Every structure is written in structure tokens, then in C-alpha cells.
């Protein structure tokens, strides 16, 4: 067997894809989110990917969802944006985009801001009802010390409506010291796909790394039709960002691997669990428990309970007690204490019990997103 034939049979290195959940398989928050100019204007649905729109749209609304129509051999799932009420026209200050944020300490391999800075290649599969030229940027917000907020832009063209197309964009290296990224658990890079961009965001050439300016944000973006057309659709999957100028095949990771990577930033303790956690009754009113995360979080997260206290109950000494209060304290990157208030005299001190659903929607969101 020749060396060329041998090399053809070698799979590209594991771990080359810097994007988390590029297959769009993990959706801990659910599978549909309605957004509008006068309602929800930004947010995550599928893990690690957030849509955002400017606050000055006049009529625009639509839905962000997980679709099950991914391209064969890549992924069964995709992100789908569907426009409801269209924006009549895109004003100079209006924007709409999808973004994934990469943690700073995961960007070290790029060498950005050093003499060994590498080119980086972004690949993805996209399908839209609106053909034309769309913009993408890689944005580095870090401006600590001698560093500056920096940006580089690129474009891709959708040629055939409602057809999955693979796109490749290679961004140049950047060796200027000001382009460096602080090695920590903060924001490293944003990857942003534009669906609409007013003229304030397209006026300045950003095709080489340089200081951020608003006019560079979506340089080259020309097609706003997804936002200005009722029922228009735009979808994406198979997203990969890797070092170098060669686009390798999409790196498939198991659902378990992808879920664990997502849970560093967000974890959901599901609704309707018969037992959320074991607690100990310290008094005849108060009980405390501990919840350990499945994955250590990027930082101390924000804890949010679905539903009010009465949606939960505490089972202790053979009795079910509807809560009058529930909260989280002693929050850190590995666990938190859950505080249960059962009302004075309703439980037996010194005994254990468990927290569970009482009625209605329950659950706990653990959010350490960038």
C-alpha cells in the first residue's frame, strides 16, 4: 500500500473542532423559542447557540427551533429560524444574528496575537429560503491591559433555495500583540452569523484582523431577506471551527460527549422529578440539601427555579408538605445548597426527607453561560 493510500485512510485528529454542539443535537432548554421586537429579543435554545436582534425593530418576530432535517451523514438536527411578521426594511441601526461564544482558555491553540498565529477555518451547512450573500465574523472582545477588542469578517453565498449547502470560510492569522486573548474562563471569541445588518454595520472593510469598529461588524453582508420576508427560513448545522486553512470533515462526537461539554455552561434538572434531592430537617420549618452538578461549571452559576414554592413539596416523616419558600445558597462551580421552607411546625427536626414536584411545572436551571 502506498503512503498516499495509507494517509487517505487516517482519520483527522480528534478534538479539532472548537465549536460545542455543532451538530445541534443538545437542546436542554427545549425545542422552540418565540422571539419578537417587543418581547424576547435574545436568548439560547439549542445549547451554546443564541439568537439576538436589535431592540429597535418595528414589527419583526419569529421562532427559533430545533429542526430534524439535517443533511445526510452530518447530523439529524439543525437550528431553524422562521420569520413570522417581517420587518418592512432594515434601518441603518438594525441587526439580527446567531452567535456561539468560545471560552478564552479554549482559544490558546490559535496563537492569536503571537508570532505563531494560525489561520482558522469555519465550515458549516446552511439552508435558507432566501438566496444571496451573508456575512460572518469572528469577534474578540477582550480589551484588558494592552489588548484591544478585535474583529475579522467573511462572507458566504447561498446559491440554491431550501437546499443544504456546505460553506467554508478561512480567516487570516493575526500576529499583532493587541489581538491576544487572556487565558481564563471568560469570553474568548464570538462566531457570528448575520441575518440582517443595517448600513452602520457594513461600511468598513474587516477582512483582516484589526481593532473593532461598528462598521466592520457585518462587512460584506448583503442579504437581509430572511428578516424582511414573512415565513422565510434559515437553518444551520455541522458547524466546525479549526486551526489551519484546510477544511476537514465534520467531527462527529457522541451525544454524551457533547452533552457534557454543554453542561459546563448550562445544566437543567428536569421538570416533574419525583425526587430532586435528599434534604435534612434542621428545624420544624427549615430543611437543607445539596445538589452536585453533573459537570463542574465554568464559574459560579445563576440558579433559577421553575414555578413558585407551592409547586414543590417536601416528604418527611411520612407527610407531604407544600413549600412556602425555596432558594439556593452557597453557590459555587461544583454544587449549591438548596433551602426549603415548609412553614412553621410542619416538619420534624433531625429527620431526613426529599424534595419533589408537588403540582405544575418544576425544575432547576443552572446557568454559567459566557
C-alpha positions as CSV (number, residue, x, y, z in Angstrom):
1,X,0.0,0.0,0.0
2,X,1.4,3.4,-0.9
3,X,2.0,6.1,1.6
4,X,-0.7,8.3,-0.1
5,X,-3.2,5.4,0.2
6,X,-2.2,4.9,3.9
7,X,-2.7,8.6,4.6
8,X,-6.1,8.6,2.9
9,X,-7.3,6.1,5.5
10,X,-6.2,8.1,8.5
11,X,-8.9,10.0,10.3
12,X,-8.2,13.6,11.1
13,X,-7.3,14.3,14.7
14,X,-9.9,14.1,17.4
15,X,-10.7,17.3,19.2
16,X,-10.0,19.7,16.3
17,X,-13.5,21.3,16.4
18,X,-13.6,24.2,18.7
19,X,-17.4,24.6,18.4
20,X,-19.6,22.8,21.0
21,X,-22.9,21.3,19.8
22,X,-22.1,21.9,16.2
23,X,-24.4,19.0,15.3
24,X,-27.3,20.8,17.1
25,X,-28.3,17.7,19.0
26,X,-28.3,19.0,22.5
27,X,-31.3,21.2,23.5
28,X,-31.6,21.2,27.3
29,X,-33.9,24.3,27.3
30,X,-36.4,22.9,24.9
31,X,-37.0,22.9,21.1
32,X,-38.8,26.2,20.4
33,X,-38.4,29.8,21.4
34,X,-40.6,32.6,20.2
35,X,-38.8,36.0,19.7
36,X,-40.1,39.4,18.8
37,X,-39.1,43.1,18.7
38,X,-41.4,43.8,21.6
39,X,-40.8,40.5,23.5
40,X,-37.8,38.1,23.9
41,X,-35.0,39.7,21.8
42,X,-32.1,37.4,22.6
43,X,-31.6,34.0,24.1
44,X,-30.3,30.5,24.0
45,X,-32.4,27.5,23.0
46,X,-30.1,24.8,21.5
47,X,-27.1,24.7,23.7
48,X,-24.3,27.1,23.1
49,X,-26.1,29.0,20.3
50,X,-28.0,32.2,20.9
51,X,-30.0,34.4,18.5
52,X,-30.1,38.1,19.1
53,X,-31.8,41.1,17.4
54,X,-31.6,44.8,17.9
55,X,-34.1,46.5,20.2
56,X,-35.3,49.0,17.5
57,X,-37.1,46.7,15.0
58,X,-40.6,47.8,14.3
59,X,-42.6,44.7,13.6
60,X,-40.2,41.8,13.4
61,X,-41.0,38.4,15.1
62,X,-40.4,34.7,14.6
63,X,-39.3,31.5,16.1
64,X,-36.0,29.8,16.9
65,X,-36.4,26.0,16.9
66,X,-34.6,22.7,16.7
67,X,-35.4,21.0,13.3
68,X,-35.0,17.4,12.5
69,X,-34.0,17.8,8.8
70,X,-30.2,17.9,8.9
71,X,-28.1,16.9,5.9
72,X,-27.5,13.1,5.5
73,X,-24.2,12.0,7.0
74,X,-23.7,15.2,9.0
75,X,-26.5,15.5,11.6
76,X,-30.1,14.6,12.0
77,X,-30.8,18.0,13.6
78,X,-30.3,21.7,12.8
79,X,-31.1,25.2,14.1
80,X,-34.0,26.7,12.3
81,X,-35.1,30.4,12.3
82,X,-38.6,31.0,10.8
83,X,-39.8,34.6,10.3
84,X,-43.3,35.4,11.4
85,X,-44.0,39.1,10.9
86,X,-41.4,40.5,8.6
87,X,-39.5,43.8,9.2
88,X,-40.6,46.2,6.4
89,X,-37.0,47.4,5.8
90,X,-33.7,47.2,7.6
91,X,-32.7,50.6,9.1
92,X,-29.1,51.6,9.5
93,X,-29.0,50.6,13.1
94,X,-30.9,47.2,12.9
95,X,-29.2,43.8,13.3
96,X,-30.1,40.2,13.7
97,X,-27.7,37.3,14.2
98,X,-26.8,33.9,15.6
99,X,-23.7,33.5,17.8
100,X,-21.6,30.9,19.6
101,X,-19.2,32.1,22.2
102,X,-15.9,30.2,22.8
103,X,-14.3,30.2,26.2
104,X,-11.0,32.1,26.3
105,X,-8.8,29.2,27.6
106,X,-10.1,27.0,24.7
107,X,-8.7,29.5,22.2
108,X,-5.0,29.1,23.1
109,X,-4.3,26.8,20.2
110,X,-4.9,29.7,17.7
111,X,-1.9,31.6,18.8
112,X,-3.8,34.9,18.2
113,X,-1.6,37.9,18.9
114,X,1.7,36.0,18.7
115,X,4.2,35.1,16.0
116,X,2.7,31.6,15.7
117,X,-0.8,32.8,15.0
118,X,-2.7,30.4,12.8
119,X,-5.3,30.8,10.0
120,X,-8.6,29.4,11.2
121,X,-11.3,27.7,9.1
122,X,-15.0,27.8,9.7
123,X,-17.2,25.2,8.0
124,X,-21.0,24.7,8.3
125,X,-24.0,23.5,6.4
126,X,-26.7,26.1,5.7
127,X,-30.2,26.1,4.2
128,X,-32.4,29.1,3.5
129,X,-35.4,30.0,1.5
130,X,-33.6,33.2,0.6
131,X,-30.5,33.1,-1.6
132,X,-27.7,35.7,-1.6
133,X,-24.6,36.8,0.2
134,X,-24.5,36.6,4.0
135,X,-21.8,37.8,6.5
136,X,-19.9,36.0,9.3
137,X,-17.5,37.4,11.8
138,X,-15.1,36.3,14.4
139,X,-15.0,38.9,17.2
140,X,-12.6,39.1,20.1
141,X,-14.0,41.4,22.8
142,X,-11.0,41.1,25.2
143,X,-9.6,44.6,25.7
144,X,-7.7,44.0,29.0
145,X,-4.3,45.7,29.5
146,X,-2.6,46.2,26.2
147,X,-5.2,44.1,24.3
148,X,-7.9,45.6,22.1
149,X,-11.3,44.4,21.0
150,X,-10.7,43.0,17.5
151,X,-12.7,41.6,14.6
152,X,-12.3,39.8,11.3
153,X,-15.1,39.2,8.8
154,X,-16.0,37.0,5.9
155,X,-19.0,36.1,3.6
156,X,-20.7,33.1,2.1
157,X,-23.3,32.8,-0.7
158,X,-26.4,30.6,-0.6
159,X,-26.9,29.6,-4.2
160,X,-30.0,27.3,-4.1
161,X,-33.1,28.0,-2.0
162,X,-34.1,25.3,0.5
163,X,-31.1,23.2,-0.2
164,X,-28.3,22.2,2.3
165,X,-25.0,23.7,1.1
166,X,-21.6,23.3,2.8
167,X,-19.7,26.6,3.3
168,X,-16.1,27.1,4.1
169,X,-14.5,30.4,5.2
170,X,-10.9,30.7,6.1
171,X,-9.9,33.7,8.2
172,X,-6.3,35.1,8.2
173,X,-3.9,34.8,11.1
174,X,-3.3,37.8,13.4
175,X,0.1,38.4,14.9
176,X,-0.3,41.9,16.4
177,X,0.2,41.6,20.2
178,X,-3.0,43.6,20.8
179,X,-5.0,40.7,19.3
180,X,-4.1,38.4,22.2
181,X,-6.7,36.6,24.4
182,X,-6.4,36.5,28.2
183,X,-6.0,32.8,29.2
184,X,-9.0,32.4,31.6
185,X,-12.6,31.2,31.8
186,X,-14.1,34.4,30.3
187,X,-15.0,35.2,26.7
188,X,-12.5,34.2,24.1
189,X,-14.2,34.6,20.7
190,X,-17.7,35.1,19.3
191,X,-18.6,33.4,16.0
192,X,-21.5,35.4,14.5
193,X,-23.7,34.6,11.5
194,X,-25.7,37.6,10.3
195,X,-29.3,37.5,9.1
196,X,-29.7,41.3,8.9
197,X,-27.4,44.2,9.2
198,X,-28.1,47.9,8.6
199,X,-25.6,50.2,6.9
200,X,-24.0,51.3,10.2
201,X,-22.6,47.8,10.4
202,X,-21.4,47.2,6.9
203,X,-19.4,50.3,6.0
204,X,-15.8,49.3,6.9
205,X,-13.6,46.6,5.5
206,X,-13.0,44.0,8.2
207,X,-11.5,41.1,6.1
208,X,-8.1,41.4,8.0
209,X,-7.8,41.3,11.8
210,X,-8.0,44.8,13.3
211,X,-9.4,46.9,16.0
212,X,-13.2,46.5,16.4
213,X,-15.4,49.2,14.8
214,X,-19.1,49.0,14.4
215,X,-18.8,49.4,10.6
216,X,-16.8,46.2,10.4
217,X,-19.4,44.1,12.3
218,X,-21.1,42.6,9.2
219,X,-18.9,43.9,6.4
220,X,-19.9,42.2,3.1
221,X,-23.3,41.1,4.3
222,X,-25.8,41.9,1.6
223,X,-28.9,39.7,2.1
224,X,-31.4,40.9,4.7
225,X,-34.3,39.0,3.1
226,X,-34.7,36.4,5.8
227,X,-35.8,39.2,8.2
228,X,-37.8,41.2,5.6
229,X,-39.8,38.2,4.2
230,X,-42.7,36.7,6.1
231,X,-42.3,32.9,6.6
232,X,-38.7,33.0,5.4
233,X,-36.4,30.3,6.9
234,X,-32.7,30.0,7.6
235,X,-31.0,26.9,9.2
236,X,-27.6,25.7,10.1
237,X,-25.8,22.6,11.3
238,X,-22.5,20.8,11.1
239,X,-20.6,23.8,12.4
240,X,-16.8,23.4,12.8
241,X,-14.0,25.9,13.7
242,X,-10.5,24.5,13.4
243,X,-6.9,25.6,13.2
244,X,-5.4,25.9,9.7
245,X,-6.5,26.6,6.2
246,X,-7.8,23.1,5.3
247,X,-11.5,22.3,6.0
248,X,-11.6,18.7,7.3
249,X,-14.7,16.6,7.5
250,X,-17.2,17.4,10.3
251,X,-16.0,15.9,13.6
252,X,-18.8,13.7,15.0
253,X,-18.9,13.4,18.8
254,X,-21.2,11.2,20.8
255,X,-24.3,12.7,22.3
256,X,-22.9,12.0,25.8
257,X,-19.6,13.9,25.0
258,X,-21.5,16.8,23.5
259,X,-24.0,17.0,26.4
260,X,-21.1,17.0,29.0
261,X,-19.4,19.8,27.1
262,X,-22.6,21.8,27.0
263,X,-23.3,21.2,30.7
264,X,-20.1,23.2,31.7
265,X,-22.2,26.2,30.7
266,X,-25.8,25.2,31.3
267,X,-27.5,22.3,33.1
268,X,-31.2,21.6,33.5
269,X,-32.6,19.4,36.3
270,X,-35.7,18.3,34.5
271,X,-39.3,19.0,35.4
272,X,-41.6,16.6,37.1
273,X,-38.9,14.6,39.1
274,X,-40.2,12.5,41.9
275,X,-37.1,13.2,43.9
276,X,-35.0,16.3,43.2
277,X,-32.7,15.8,46.2
278,X,-32.5,14.5,49.7
279,X,-32.7,17.1,52.5
280,X,-32.3,17.2,56.3
281,X,-34.8,19.0,58.5
282,X,-32.8,21.3,60.8
283,X,-35.9,22.8,62.5
284,X,-39.6,22.2,62.3
285,X,-39.7,24.6,59.4
286,X,-36.4,24.6,57.5
287,X,-34.7,21.8,55.6
288,X,-31.4,21.9,53.6
289,X,-30.0,19.7,50.9
290,X,-27.1,19.8,48.4
291,X,-27.2,19.4,44.6
292,X,-24.0,18.4,42.9
293,X,-23.7,19.4,39.2
294,X,-23.2,16.6,36.6
295,X,-20.2,18.7,35.2
296,X,-18.2,21.4,37.0
297,X,-19.4,24.7,35.8
298,X,-17.3,27.4,34.1
299,X,-18.0,29.7,37.1
300,X,-20.5,30.0,39.9
301,X,-23.8,29.8,38.1
302,X,-27.1,31.5,38.4
303,X,-29.8,29.2,39.8
304,X,-33.4,29.6,38.7
305,X,-36.4,27.5,39.9
306,X,-39.3,26.9,37.6
307,X,-42.6,27.6,39.2
308,X,-43.3,29.1,42.7
309,X,-42.6,27.4,46.0
310,X,-46.0,25.8,46.1
311,X,-45.1,23.8,43.0
312,X,-42.7,21.8,45.2
313,X,-43.2,19.6,48.2
314,X,-41.1,18.0,51.0
315,X,-41.7,14.5,52.1
316,X,-40.7,14.0,55.8
317,X,-41.8,11.5,58.5
318,X,-44.5,10.1,56.2
319,X,-46.0,13.5,55.3
320,X,-46.0,15.6,52.2
321,X,-45.7,19.4,52.9
322,X,-46.2,22.0,50.3
323,X,-43.4,24.5,50.4
324,X,-43.8,28.2,51.3
325,X,-40.3,29.1,50.2
326,X,-37.4,27.6,48.1
327,X,-34.0,29.1,47.3
328,X,-30.3,28.4,46.5
329,X,-27.3,29.5,48.7
330,X,-23.6,28.6,48.9
331,X,-23.4,28.5,45.1
332,X,-20.1,27.6,43.6
333,X,-18.8,25.9,40.4
334,X,-19.4,22.3,41.8
335,X,-22.6,22.5,43.8
336,X,-25.1,24.6,45.7
337,X,-27.2,24.3,48.9
338,X,-31.0,24.2,48.4
339,X,-33.0,25.8,51.2
340,X,-36.5,24.6,51.8
341,X,-39.1,26.5,53.9
342,X,-42.1,24.3,54.9
343,X,-43.8,26.8,57.2
344,X,-43.5,26.8,61.0
345,X,-44.1,23.5,62.7
346,X,-44.8,21.4,59.6
347,X,-41.9,19.0,59.6
348,X,-39.9,17.0,62.1
349,X,-36.4,18.3,63.0
350,X,-33.5,16.0,62.8
351,X,-35.0,13.7,60.2
352,X,-34.3,13.4,56.5
353,X,-36.7,13.7,53.6
354,X,-36.8,14.5,50.0
355,X,-37.8,17.4,47.7
356,X,-40.0,16.7,44.8
357,X,-42.7,18.1,42.5
358,X,-46.0,19.0,44.0
359,X,-48.1,20.4,41.2
360,X,-47.4,22.2,38.0
361,X,-44.1,22.8,36.3
362,X,-40.9,22.4,38.3
363,X,-37.3,22.2,37.6
364,X,-34.0,23.9,38.1
365,X,-31.8,25.8,35.6
366,X,-28.1,26.1,36.3
367,X,-26.7,28.8,34.1
368,X,-22.9,29.6,33.7
369,X,-23.1,30.8,30.1
370,X,-20.5,33.3,28.8
